[in-house]
Amino acid sequence: MEHNSNSREHLVFTLGEEEYAIDILKVQEIRGFEPPTRIANAPPFILGVINLRGAIVPITDLRVKFAIGEPSYGEFTVVIILNLAGRVVGAVVDGVSDVVALTDNIVQATPDFGAAVDTAYIVGLAPMDEHMLILVDIEKLMTGREMELVADAAASAA
């Protein structure tokens, strides 16, 4: 794919059979999965917290958040550490596969599914060879009301 001034790089990751992409500038690092310390009364998609070089980081499972099958944690499971609006959070995904440069003319608008499907976090779709890449606004997804509860819980765990 050619790289030009209006292209942006995205990190591609998998959840189940689907591929998703997020703005690579939001990614701080990628780590192997280690079981986090659970937090009582957290929403199901919040796995707990980890200690990342002295910082308490909440860990979410995007498979649970997106209701994509039963989560399992294997050798390819990774945690994408994100820096969002000054807050560090981790997102568990099945694997990271690539970094791609996408231009605005490649990205297509998200279809209107009506009230049945929440597409507020989906920026658009990018056709890639024989499949679609789903572009996610990770900041919008991870800075909602539920994440405020996580931050509070992480603070009390510290």
N, C-alpha and C positions, 0 to 999 in steps of 0.2 A: 504494500500500500504506500503510495507516495506521501511524503511528509512535507506539508507546506505551512504557511503562517497561520491559517485558520483551522489547523488540525489540533486536536488535544489527545494526549495519551491517556489510555484507560487500562486498568488492571482487570484481566479477565479471570473469573473464578467460576467453579461449578457448584451447583446445588442439585443433587439428584441427577436428572438427565439434561438439565438446562444450563446454559451459560449466561452469566451476568457480567456486567462491566461497571466499574466505578472510576471516577476521576483519580488518576494516580497521585495527584498532588495532595490528596487527603490521606494517603497511605504513609505511615511512619515506618513500619517494618512488618515482616512476615515471619511468624514463629511456628514451630511444631506445636501440636495440641498437647497441653498438660491439663489434667483435671483441675478445675478451679475450686476454691473454697465456697461452698454453698452459702446463700443468704436466706434466712427465714422469710417467708411470706413474699418472696419475689415472684413476678409473673413467670409463667413457664418458660418463656424464651430466654430468660436471664439465668445463665448457668451458675453464676457466682462471680468471684473476684480473684485476680492473681496479683502477686507482688512483682511489679516490673521495675527492677532497679530502684526499689524504695517507694515507688508510686503504686497506690491501690487502683487497679484497672478493672472496671466491670466487663464481664465477658458475656456476649449474647450469642445465641445459636440462630443464624439466619434461616436454617431449615425449619426450625420451630416457628420463628416469626412469620415466615411465608407459608406455613402449613404444607411443607413438601415432605411427605413421608415420615417414617420413623427415623430419628437421628441415630447414627452409629459413628463411632470414633475409631478410625483405623490409622494405618501408617501414613496415609496421604492427607489426613485431616489437618488443616492448618488454621491458625488464628491470624487474621489480618488486623494489625494494630493501627488504629485510625486516630488522627488528630482532627477533631471536629469542633469548631467554634471554641477553641481553647480547652477542650475536654478530650482526654485520651480514653478511648473505648476499644474493646476487642470484638471482632466478629468471627465466629467459627464457620468455616465453609468446608466443603468436601475436598477442594483442591484448588490450586492456582495454576493456570495454564499458560498465560501469555500476557504481553503488553502490546496493545494495538493503538495505532494513531487513527482517529476517526475525524472526518471532516463533517461540517454541518450538512452538506448536501447528501451525505450517505445516510445520516440518521433520519428515520421516518417517525412521524407522530404516532403516539400511542392510540390504538383504536378505542372508541368509546364502547365500553362494556356495560354501561348503565350502572345502577346501584349495586349490582351483583358482585362486581370486582372493584377493589380499591386500587386505583392506578395512580394515586397521589404521589407515590415515590418513584414512579417510572417516568424517566425523561423521554424515552423513545426506544425505537427498535432499529437495529442495524443488520441488514442482510449480510451474512458471511457464508460464502460458498453454499453449503447445503443446509444451513440452519440460521436461526435468528439469534442475535446477541441482544439481551435485554439490558438497557442502560438504566442504572438506578441512581437516584439522587441520595447518596448515602448520608449526607448531612441531614436532609429532611427526615429520612427514615430513623436516624439514630439520635435526633435531638428533640423528639416529641415528649409528651407528658409522661409516658411510661419510663423514658430514660431519666427524667427528673427523679422519679422514685428510686431508680437504680443508683443515681449519684448520691442520694440521701442515704441509702443503705450502705453504699461503699464507704461513705464518710463515717458512718457509725461503726463500720468494721475496722476502720483504721486505728 
